[in-house]
Amino acid sequence: MSQEELNTQSVNYVPTTKENVQQIEQRKTREENAYVLMDEIVERLKLLDYEEKFKPLTRLYFAEPNKSNPTEQFHTFIKLYTWLTNDKLGLKILPIDLYDDPNTIATNLSM
């Protein structure tokens, strides 16, 4: 039996096509972009002295899911959004109740 025949009989065999390779490369690029973007976000927040009100964020804080406590990540995002909108932009948004449903909070932010 040839190596190719053995590979095709494997349960996890996925034929490598040009499209598969492109999809893998696109996913890698999106992940890399998330890290670069988060690095830029942290630097810009530092310029706004966010560390006076919030604990310092790691450069990967929003780029990777917090598997141990995803709610903390969401609450931090909402608090940062509220702080930026109210204090830094001077726009007054309705108070956000962090115990509301996350979908409700996201809908209210978009209004």
GIGI-V162455 format. One record per backbone hydrogen bond with DSSP energy under -0.5 kcal/mol. CO is the residue of the C=O (numbers start at 1). NH is the residue of the N-H. Records with the same first field share a line. If there is no record, write none. Layout:
CO->NH / NH
This chain:
2->6
3->7
4->8
5->9
6->10
7->10
10->13
15->17
17->21
18->22
19->23
20->24
21->25
22->26
23->27
24->28
25->29
26->30
27->31
28->32
29->33
30->34
31->35
32->36
33->37
34->38
35->39
36->40
37->41
38->42
39->43
40->44
41->45
42->46
43->47
44->48
45->50
46->49
49->52
50->53 / 54
58->61
60->64
65->67
69->72 / 73
70->74
71->75
72->76
73->77
74->78
75->79
76->80
77->81
78->82
79->83
80->84
81->85
82->86
83->87 / 88
84->89
85->91
91->93
95->97
96->98
97->100
101->104 / 105
102->106
103->107
104->108
105->109
106->110
108->111
